[in-house]
Amino acid sequence: MFDSHISGLLSGALLRKVLNNDPISLFEFNCITGILVAGNIPFDTSFASGTRKNPASLQLTIHLSPTSTLVLVVSLEPGSSVFSPSP
């Protein structure tokens, strides 16, 4: 079940928007977290409110295994995010 949910998430158009750094709506972000919850996949989120300098953004950390994580930075508005993915 875990694999099918992750495969669906990784192959979806919504993830392509995130990877292209296109802004997504809060509804779309909730869809991503809903897929993770339905698949019983652990994740963490962080939120940075927008300022005059930086847009509102979210950081989603998906825990794939004890040694592997996937970090997605999601812009809720156009512009450069406050978050920068860890190396």
C-alpha distance (Angstrom), angle and dihedral (degrees) to the residues before:
residue distance angle dihedral
M1 . . .
F2 3.82 . .
D3 3.82 91.3 .
S4 3.80 95.3 49.6
H5 3.82 92.6 50.4
I6 3.82 93.1 47.7
S7 3.82 91.3 45.0
G8 3.80 90.5 51.5
L9 3.79 92.0 48.1
L10 3.80 95.0 46.6
S11 3.80 94.3 47.3
G12 3.79 96.7 45.0
A13 3.79 129.6 109.6
L14 3.80 90.3 -122.7
L15 3.80 92.1 61.8
R16 3.82 89.6 48.7
K17 3.82 87.7 57.4
V18 3.81 90.0 52.0
L19 3.82 92.7 47.2
N20 3.82 90.6 49.4
N21 3.82 88.0 52.8
D22 3.81 90.2 -119.6
P23 3.80 113.3 155.5
I24 3.79 115.0 -104.9
S25 3.78 130.6 -164.2
L26 3.77 125.1 -108.4
F27 3.81 87.2 -112.5
E28 3.81 90.2 58.3
F29 3.81 90.9 48.3
N30 3.80 89.1 51.5
C31 3.82 88.6 52.6
I32 3.81 89.3 56.8
T33 3.79 92.6 49.4
G34 3.81 89.9 45.6
I35 3.81 90.0 56.9
L36 3.80 89.8 49.7
V37 3.82 92.5 49.1
A38 3.82 92.0 46.8
G39 3.80 89.4 51.4
N40 3.82 92.4 46.4
I41 3.81 88.9 -122.2
P42 3.83 114.6 156.5
F43 3.79 117.7 -124.9
D44 3.81 142.9 160.2
T45 3.79 129.0 -146.5
S46 3.79 133.9 -158.7
F47 3.80 127.1 -170.7
A48 3.81 129.3 -154.1
S49 3.79 115.6 -170.1
G50 3.77 118.2 -133.5
T51 3.78 122.3 -97.3
R52 3.77 133.2 -178.0
K53 3.80 87.7 -89.8
N54 3.82 103.4 39.2
P55 3.81 133.0 32.0
A56 3.78 124.0 -122.0
S57 3.78 109.1 -86.6
L58 3.78 143.6 172.0
Q59 3.77 131.2 -144.5
L60 3.79 116.6 -149.2
T61 3.81 118.4 -167.0
I62 3.80 113.5 -167.7
H63 3.81 115.4 -163.3
L64 3.81 106.3 -144.4
S65 3.81 96.0 171.2
P66 3.81 136.7 -18.7
T67 3.82 88.9 -82.0
S68 3.83 102.6 30.9
T69 3.79 129.3 69.0
L70 3.77 133.5 168.8
V71 3.81 114.6 -145.6
L72 3.81 117.8 -161.6
V73 3.79 122.9 -175.0
V74 3.80 110.1 -156.0
S75 3.79 121.7 -163.3
L76 3.78 114.5 -149.5
E77 3.82 90.1 -169.0
P78 3.82 133.5 26.6
G79 3.81 115.6 -82.5
S80 3.80 140.8 58.7
S81 3.78 116.9 -41.5
V82 3.79 127.3 -122.9
F83 3.82 88.9 -130.5
S84 3.75 122.6 76.5
P85 3.81 116.9 -167.0
S86 3.80 116.2 -111.3
P87 3.81 115.9 -108.1
